[in-house]
Amino acid sequence: MVVALAAVACSRAVSGDEPMRFAVPPEAETVVGAAQGDLQERVGVPAVSIEVRSVAATDWPDASLGCPEPDRFYSQVVTPGYRIILVIAGQEYLYHASLSRVVWCPSGRAGPA
C-alpha cells in the first residue's frame, strides 16, 4: 500500500497536476521566510508565486555565509546555516543564511557551497 501511495504521489508531481512542495525543516522556517520576503520585494511578485526548491543545512567557512561582497572583511568563524533555493516561474534564486541572517547570492558572487 505504501508503494502504491508513493507511486501516485510521484505520478502527480511528474504529470504537473499540482506543483511539488518542499517541506521546510521547522528550524529553518524563519530564515526561509526572510528569503521569500526579500525575493518578493526584489522581484515584485506575490508570495504564492515563490516555490521553495531546497533547503540544505551547511556550515559556512566565515561570516560572509559563502557569498562575500567585494572589499568587505568578514569574521573568520564557522557559521552554521542553510543554502536555500527559491524558484519563480522556473528561474532559480540562491540565498545563503545563518541561523538568523539571510543573504541573496546573485550568480558570480556565490562562493563554494
N, C-alpha and C positions, 0 to 999 in steps of 0.2 A: 504494500500500500504506500509506503514512504517513497519507493522508487517511482510509482505511478504519479504521486503528487509532485515530485521533483521534475518529472518529465513534462507535466502540464505547465508548471511554473516556467521551465526553460522554453517551452514552445511559445508561450505567451510573450516572453521577453524577446525572443527571436522574431516572432511574427510581427511585432510592432503594435500589438493591440493596446498596450499601455507601456509607458516608459519604465525602465528598470530603476528602482530606488535603492540607493546605497544606505545601509544602516550606519549612522554616525555613532561612534563609541560615545557613551554618556560623558566621559571625562573630557571629550573634545568638543562638545556642543557649543560652549561659549566662544571658542576661537573660530569654529566653523561658521557660527552665526555672524561674527565680526567680519570674516572674509566675505560672506554673502552680502552683508550690508555695504562693505567697501565696493564690491563689484557692482552692486545695484546702483550706487551713486556714480561710479566711474563710467558705466556703460549706459545708464538711464533706462533700465528695463524693470518690469515688475519682478518682485522676489520669486514668484511662482515660475518664472522663466529660467531660473538658475537651478541646474542639476548638480548634485554632489557626485562626482565620479569616483573619487577615492580620498581616504584619509589614512595616512600611514604614520605611525609613531616613529620618531627618529631622534637622535642626539646630534644637534648641530655643533660643529667644532668651535664656534665662538658666538658672540652676541649679535653678529650680523645675520644669524639664522640661515646661513648659506646663501645669502643674497646681498652681498656687500655693495654699498654705494661708493662711487669713486671719491677719493680724497677724504674718506672718513676712517676713523680708527675705532676699533671695537674691542671690548673686554675679551681677553683670551681665556674664556671659561666655557667648558662643555655645557650646552644649554639644551635640556630636553624639550621636545615639542612635536610638531606634526608637519608633514608635507601634504598639502590639500590641493586637489584638482577639482575645479568647478567648470561647468560647461554651459554655454548658451548657444543654442542652435548649431551644435556641432563644433563650436570654437572652444578650445580649452584655455583656461586661465589658471596659472600656477600661483599658489600662496604658500609661504612658509610661516610657521608660527612657533612661538614658545608656548608656555602654559598660559600666558596672559597677553601676548602681543602678536599681531599679525602683520606680515609684510607681503605686498604684491611683488612678484618677481617676473617682470617682463623678460622675454627671451633676450639673451645676451647679457643679462645681469645675474641670472641664477647660477650659483656655483654648483659643485657636485652635491648630489643628494646622499 
